[in-house]
Amino acid sequence: MSARLSRDAEAPLDVVRLGRAIGVVYLPATERQSHYLHVRPADQFDAMIHIDQTRALEPLEVTSRWIAGENPETYPTGL
């Protein structure tokens, strides 16, 4: 398989689109202005991998507490 894409496969990666910023504090009032940037994936990334199916990570240490299906508190309530 060639690392080079066909022009038909490459074209969607050359379009400017919205990309979500990583590591930002979630502010609902300004989400669109402060969390999204205009990006062109072909300029931003050297390679892209698409994964159809994933699963949750499990802790390496047996002593770690992990309950399947439990979601951590991720919303910044201290603001």
Backbone torsions as a table, in degrees:
resi	resn	phi	psi	omega
1	MET	NA	134.5	-178.7
2	SER	-80.8	142.8	176.2
3	ALA	-75.4	-16.6	-179.7
4	ARG	-85.1	131.0	-179.8
5	LEU	-84.4	153.8	171.0
6	SER	-69.9	158.2	-178.9
7	ARG	-59.3	-37.7	179.3
8	ASP	-63.6	-38.2	179.6
9	ALA	-77.6	-29.3	-176.6
10	GLU	-79.6	-30.7	-174.4
11	ALA	-54.0	-45.8	-179.8
12	PRO	-62.5	-24.6	-179.9
13	LEU	-80.0	-11.4	-177.9
14	ASP	-98.0	4.0	-179.7
15	VAL	-91.4	137.2	175.9
16	VAL	-73.3	130.9	-179.3
17	ARG	-145.6	175.8	178.4
18	LEU	-83.7	133.2	175.1
19	GLY	-121.4	135.5	-177.6
20	ARG	-82.9	131.9	177.7
21	ALA	-70.0	147.7	179.8
22	ILE	-106.9	137.9	175.5
23	GLY	86.4	16.5	179.2
24	VAL	-91.8	153.3	174.7
25	VAL	-78.6	127.7	-176.1
26	TYR	-71.1	117.7	176.4
27	LEU	-123.9	100.2	-174.7
28	PRO	-54.5	-36.5	-176.3
29	ALA	-65.7	-30.0	-177.6
30	THR	-121.6	23.5	-174.0
31	GLU	-53.7	-50.1	-176.4
32	ARG	-63.1	-42.3	-176.8
33	GLN	-75.8	-35.8	-172.0
34	SER	-103.6	-10.4	-175.8
35	HIS	-111.9	-12.2	-175.6
36	TYR	-122.5	141.4	179.9
37	LEU	-126.9	154.7	173.4
38	HIS	-81.2	122.4	-177.1
39	VAL	-132.2	155.6	172.2
40	ARG	-121.4	102.9	-174.4
41	PRO	-49.8	-37.1	-179.0
42	ALA	-63.5	-30.0	178.4
43	ASP	-86.1	-26.6	-172.8
44	GLN	-86.4	-32.2	-172.8
45	PHE	-121.3	144.6	173.5
46	ASP	-81.1	-30.0	-179.4
47	ALA	-152.4	154.5	176.2
48	MET	-132.8	140.1	178.4
49	ILE	-124.8	131.3	176.7
50	HIS	-106.9	126.5	-180.0
51	ILE	-115.9	119.6	-176.7
52	ASP	-75.2	-33.0	-173.4
53	GLN	-137.0	134.2	179.3
54	THR	-132.4	172.9	173.8
55	ARG	-146.0	161.4	-178.1
56	ALA	-67.8	148.1	173.7
57	LEU	-74.3	151.2	175.1
58	GLU	-120.0	145.9	-178.0
59	PRO	-61.1	145.6	177.3
60	LEU	-74.2	-36.8	-178.4
61	GLU	-84.3	130.7	179.6
62	VAL	-64.5	-29.4	-176.9
63	THR	-78.3	-12.1	179.0
64	SER	-66.3	141.9	178.7
65	ARG	-88.6	122.8	179.0
66	TRP	-147.2	124.1	179.7
67	ILE	-113.1	118.8	-178.3
68	ALA	-56.1	134.4	176.8
69	GLY	86.1	-9.9	-179.7
70	GLU	-85.0	126.2	179.0
71	ASN	-95.2	136.3	178.1
72	PRO	-73.2	158.7	175.5
73	GLU	-74.9	111.2	-176.7
74	THR	-113.8	-11.4	179.9
75	TYR	-77.4	130.7	-177.8
76	PRO	-73.8	88.8	-176.6
77	THR	-80.1	-10.0	-178.1
78	GLY	-85.0	4.8	-178.8
79	LEU	-88.0	NA	NA
